[in-house]
Amino acid sequence: MLEGFVPVLVLFIIAAGLTVVMSLLATFSGPKNPTEAKLSPYEGGVPLMEDTPRRFPVKFLEVAMLFLIFDLETVAFFPWAVLLNQLKLFGLVEMGIFLVVLGTGYIYLWKKGAFDWEL
């Protein structure tokens, strides 16, 4: 019964081994001449203006993550549309339930103000 999982186990062992070998090679073979410029945070070529970093608003990242979540959930419509003739009423009911759950989450986030751009 477990013979089918041996190739997967071998794949995981090879992937873990390659990860360790590549990390060690990068650590030991790379040049070691850190300078102040190399250790400073990268600001797109602009010299660092402040000594202490200011807080970055995470609102933009939150909106981007919410967009990705709802965008990826709507990918479920494509296989449903392809198999709609085979799924019949069961598929229609299941997609209705999916849309109610998705819509409820969207409305909840909208009411909480997660999509507002003001900082």
Helices and strands as residue ranges (DSSP letters): G 2-5, H 6-29, H 36-39, H 59-73, G 74-76, H 77-82, H 84-112
